[in-house]
Structures are given as structure tokens and as C-alpha cells.
Amino acid sequence: MTNQTILAEIKDVHFYYEDRHVLENVSLQLKKGSFLGLVGPNGSGKSTLIRLLLGLIKPVGGQVEIFGERVSQFQRWHKVGFVSQKASSFNSGFPATVYEVVSMGLYGKVGLFRFLTKKDKQKVHDAIAQVGMEEYTKQNIGELSGGQQQRVFIARALVSEPELLILDEPTVGVDVASVKTFYELLKNLNEQKGLTLLLITHDTGVMTKYVTEVACLNKTIHFHEPKEFEKNQDMLHVYRNNESTLKQSNRYEEVQV
Ligand SMILES: Nc1ncnc2c1ncn2[C@@H]1O[C@H](COP(=O)(O)OP(=O)(O)OP(=O)(O)O)[C@@H](O)[C@H]1O
């Protein structure tokens, strides 16, 4: 595969909720090795775009392809990891260790009640190591900080060895000090492991230092170089203003891939 390989593509997509036109002629290519930051005001269609990419809803017009196949035909979902804004809504009493939570990422592959093989167990340990959480392997996830929990959810997504990782506002509920190290982890996964990343975020100021491209969505989509986006204070102002009204919901429980 070359660097120009396209892992996912949205072509001229339109989407409506009843008569409300939410996405208008939106096109997007996720090239292998890229780290795309997707920003936009509340209600601008970001989650709708992700739901289309994951094949959860169908576009009214246009096409969605993933790994070269129409999303409606696509079966190899282990190639796609998904991390939502878990840290803000996670039940701190949840009785599972870091190891157990990460091993859940393999169930799609091995079946819910199958025992993990030695090789599977090694994959779980490797995924935990990739996010730097080895020393917490036996700890209950509810005892960890928001930033640590999000690392564990990334490990759970990584254990099935995806090529594309989609993150929906993963830093909501993560303390400010941990956000930087969280982005450094993402950058490392992108640059060292070649993982392609699509990140929905409102952290416009921090995000631009790590991503390779910024997409601004507000019914239509526009692309920017991160530096160009960072310099445009008007744009930053608009997007920052929306931080305070972020939803705290956890909308993707149904797609634990
Ligand atoms: N199931 C639905 N039925 C009707 N309207 C919907 C539905 N889901 C979303 N919408 C509306 O469609 C628009 C786009 O919603 P979407 O959740 O994609 O935006 P978003 O950019 O992800 O917003 P946020 O940043 O607040 O999460 C919003 O106006 C929203 O109210």
C-alpha cells in the first residue's frame, strides 16, 4: 500500500433528517497514514458523517466506501476501531479490570464466550503496552482518571489491529493536563504505527499541533492545512465558542468495534 491509498471515502453525500438538510454535497477522503481533525459547531453534522462512515445510516445521495468497498457490503469491521467520549459518562463502579476491558475488543473476532488463546492474550498485553498502561493491567477501570480510561478504550480498539481509528470527542471529561499527553499518544500511533486517524474534536487550539489536516464541517465541508487553520483566529473563535455546549451523551454504545 502506498501513502495515497484511500481507506475511506465519502463522495458527494447528502443527508436529511426528515426535511432538514444536514449534509450537503460532502466529500471526504481518508488517506492511509493521515490524521484528520474534524471540527464544526454543535449540530453541524459531524456525528452524522461518522454514522454514515460506519454504515449505521444510508446517505440520501452520494456514496460511502470503506477499504474500497461500498459500506453497505463491508464486513471486515475489525479494520476499523471506534472510540467515543467514554470518559465523561463512565460508571466508576464498573467491575472490570483494564485487561478485561481491553480483551472485550477481541470478542468480535473470537466470539463472546470463547476462551482467549495464548496469542490473543499476548495481543491484549501488546495493546495495553501501546497505550502505556501496563502497570494498570489488573486495576479496575473505574478507579482510573478520565485520561487513563480513554487510553484503555484506545487499547480496546487497537487489540483487533485496526488500520483506521475513529475518535468522537475523546477528550471530553479528560482533565486539561492529560489532553496533551493523550494527543501525543495519538500522534505516536499515527507516525510510529502507521495508524490512520479521524478525530472529531472541539479542542481546536491543541488539535492543530498534532493533525495532518483539518476538515471544517457545517452542512458543507472545507479542508485546511493545520497551520492555516490555527492562524485564522475568526475560525478558532467560532469553534471554541461551541465547547461550552458540548453534549455529554454517549451516542455510540452500539458500535463497540
Ligand atoms: N436522529 C435524528 N433525528 C432528527 N434530527 C437529528 C437526529 N440526529 C441528529 N439530528 C440533527 O441533525 C443535526 C446534525 O446532528 P449531528 O449530531 O450530526 O451534529 P454534530 O455536529 O455531531 O453535533 P455535536 O457537536 O453537538 O455533537 C443537528 O441539528 C441535530 O439536531
The ligand as an SDF file (V2000), in Angstrom:
LIG
                    3D

 31 33  0  0  0  0  0  0  0  0999 V2000
  -31.9540   11.1290   14.7690 N   0  0  0  0  0  0  0  0  0  0  0  0
  -32.1400   12.4180   14.4590 C   0  0  0  0  0  0  0  0  0  0  0  0
  -33.3330   12.8710   14.0500 N   0  0  0  0  0  0  0  0  0  0  0  0
  -33.5390   14.1700   13.7090 C   0  0  0  0  0  0  0  0  0  0  0  0
  -32.5610   15.1020   13.7400 N   0  0  0  0  0  0  0  0  0  0  0  0
  -31.3380   14.7080   14.1400 C   0  0  0  0  0  0  0  0  0  0  0  0
  -31.0650   13.3490   14.5290 C   0  0  0  0  0  0  0  0  0  0  0  0
  -29.7360   13.2590   14.8740 N   0  0  0  0  0  0  0  0  0  0  0  0
  -29.2390   14.4960   14.7170 C   0  0  0  0  0  0  0  0  0  0  0  0
  -30.1790   15.3670   14.2860 N   0  0  0  0  0  0  0  0  0  0  0  0
  -29.9740   16.7830   13.9800 C   0  0  0  0  0  0  0  0  0  0  0  0
  -29.1100   16.8660   12.8680 O   0  0  0  0  0  0  0  0  0  0  0  0
  -28.1510   17.9020   13.0370 C   0  0  0  0  0  0  0  0  0  0  0  0
  -26.7380   17.3260   12.9820 C   0  0  0  0  0  0  0  0  0  0  0  0
  -26.5590   16.4960   14.1340 O   0  0  0  0  0  0  0  0  0  0  0  0
  -25.1620   15.8270   14.4810 P   0  0  0  0  0  0  0  0  0  0  0  0
  -25.3620   15.0720   15.7540 O   0  0  0  0  0  0  0  0  0  0  0  0
  -24.6390   15.1020   13.3050 O   0  0  0  0  0  0  0  0  0  0  0  0
  -24.2510   17.1190   14.7430 O   0  0  0  0  0  0  0  0  0  0  0  0
  -22.8350   17.2380   15.4670 P   0  0  0  0  0  0  0  0  0  0  0  0
  -22.0100   18.1490   14.6180 O   0  0  0  0  0  0  0  0  0  0  0  0
  -22.2880   15.8960   15.7550 O   0  0  0  0  0  0  0  0  0  0  0  0
  -23.2310   17.9810   16.8290 O   0  0  0  0  0  0  0  0  0  0  0  0
  -22.4570   17.9910   18.2620 P   0  0  0  0  0  0  0  0  0  0  0  0
  -21.1610   18.7150   18.0770 O   0  0  0  0  0  0  0  0  0  0  0  0
  -23.4220   18.7700   19.1110 O   0  0  0  0  0  0  0  0  0  0  0  0
  -22.3010   16.5680   18.6960 O   0  0  0  0  0  0  0  0  0  0  0  0
  -28.4940   18.5660   14.3640 C   0  0  0  0  0  0  0  0  0  0  0  0
  -29.2890   19.6790   14.0990 O   0  0  0  0  0  0  0  0  0  0  0  0
  -29.2860   17.5210   15.1140 C   0  0  0  0  0  0  0  0  0  0  0  0
  -30.2220   18.1250   15.9890 O   0  0  0  0  0  0  0  0  0  0  0  0
  1  2  1  0
  2  3  1  0
  2  7  2  0
  3  4  2  0
  4  5  1  0
  5  6  2  0
  6  7  1  0
  6 10  1  0
  7  8  1  0
  8  9  2  0
  9 10  1  0
 10 11  1  0
 11 12  1  0
 11 30  1  0
 12 13  1  0
 13 14  1  0
 13 28  1  0
 14 15  1  0
 15 16  1  0
 16 17  2  0
 16 18  1  0
 16 19  1  0
 19 20  1  0
 20 21  2  0
 20 22  1  0
 20 23  1  0
 23 24  1  0
 24 25  2  0
 24 26  1  0
 24 27  1  0
 28 29  1  0
 28 30  1  0
 30 31  1  0
M  END
$$$$
